[in-house]
């Protein structure tokens, strides 16, 4: 069979004809009568078609080579808009632009209809998307598995400064990027009981069954033929579950009860990052994802293999935090109960199959589940976890004879008021490799949170510093700077070989280049100002220093310290102390978990302080504060290119890595930051002179806490801080009370160092050439933070695979 497939050498005429054809045959309409959705969906299909050929060839080559696959399991993916990405990656940007022009269609109006799938909360979800992008670009055979939530991360509005959440019905008009594959449905069991078979084998009789229905989206590599996929699962009730007789009796709610119960599993993304709520539905989601993914992985394995001893050689499952860790128990259940393998053989296969990435150090973020809940929802899995733990503790006892404390410390089952399953412990015990996400984080993990395990199995612990996609966060987000860089370097290969940005270093000393660099930054600030005005009504000065803090709202990230500095600036300017003041725009963006009361208070304060500043005619010529609502990937792509200063001010030892720090540095923002997460590595690479360092390091934090931290003393000693807190108390007394009496994240301890460092920033901004030089050097020296490098690190240290190039 021959298909007309290749779009190589496509002309605008071909592209335009395909748009019209899709309008006609897929939407049943014509250009003259098409609605905006008709046109958008037809263009999207036209672009998607231009990747299918590469996808088919990738799948065929993978089938032939039967390589080791990376299966990335993650409860979250923040993919960002697909239209801009797929136009770029299919190499049809220019052709499409001209075709659309020819048809009288506006590319920007079409782009506005493209919906970003917000299937994640923050850093962890976006990292998953950047890694998929880099795996495809690096020709790594990979599949991402996730949940196709009906509702993604909530949309954020402000009412009286406070956050209000609105549902994100992202597929309301349908999702043109998705291929449905209802034939590959899987069955997922819950509840029920177990019955003994022979030996350790048991059979699990679930009390409830739902279907998992997959669809996939294409994950193209950039500058290569590979197109991988991300497979997302949606929960559905069995075919016959509609209760016709109840409907007939007028019991409309009851008639669809089972359908609703089943479909609720993939209804909504849990909008809480870093704190675990332990809700049953969340555990159901996790088990649902894990079961569908594992069954699909085994199905794919069996296409070319039959011997279980080959499984770990062909299948590498990377667990994105603990959310999919139940996969360890589920694979054991499949191998022992369903396939009849001996326990030890199954365990050896399982352990070699999994690797685990940890994204936190916060104890409250370490996921645990009540044993009673797991027993009820997943009775067989609980038995298997107990057995894994029993055998593991024998190993511990042999290594530390008579050490009861060691057993308690390492056990997968935590004994407190109630027994709980510690998912991170299960992950470490059941994996061949464990990694943190920045050097400092990996070191602290091994020294504190997972210390006992690192002592037991030092070879199992690795660091893989996070990275970001330069395609999305430079080429798509910042086309102006990309073009300038390409012009200087001479070709576009830096986009897949980001270390080549070092070739820009000499340009930092070229006055003409610096002028052009400044001009790009300025135009990007103008774009941001347009958006800010439309979204908030606040007018920004495009020549002011653009000072950006964009991330989830969390106490440890210290947005509160950011606000205290703004109040200090306001007081100074209001008093007329303007000699050293440089005009600044403070940009804030980020969501808070709906139930995170303290974070929402800080957010409300930030909005109130913004109002104070922007409405003060004496102050607003120097200072503007804009809190952009509904931060997401698209908004990040707009803010980051405009930024001059990147705020990375978490308390040292709390931020695992951070990734906005990398995106901002790559786009030429200078960082003001603590020695936390990947900031440490950014500073090492861009140079101490190009980085504004302040505050306590992890040693200083520990020493201060040991001495006994008394926040009051800082208030007493620092008149400006006193004045600032008195202003804040006028808005929200509770925040000030907490700072003075508790201040868990040492905001007052770092306050003076922070504000003084900000004064140094203002002085540096006035040395325009030096600032621009530092900005260029930040970009030139950020090559290390490409997700391509991250993927290469995973390949070398954890996955032990090399790329498989697909013939173009
Ligand atoms: C870290 N999300 C960043 C980033 O490694 C780091 C937790 C529980 C439930 C749902 N989502 C979460 C996170 O923990 C998260 O996003 N962590 C972040 O991962 C990538 O750069 O420092 O805070």
Boltz pocket constraint, residues with backbone or C-beta under 6 A from the ligand:
constraints:
  - pocket:
      binder: B
      contacts: [[A, 121], [A, 122], [A, 123], [A, 124], [A, 125], [A, 127], [A, 270], [A, 272], [A, 273], [A, 274], [A, 275], [A, 358], [A, 359], [A, 360], [A, 365], [A, 437], [A, 466], [A, 654], [A, 655], [A, 656], [A, 657], [A, 658], [A, 659], [A, 677]]
      max_distance: 6.0
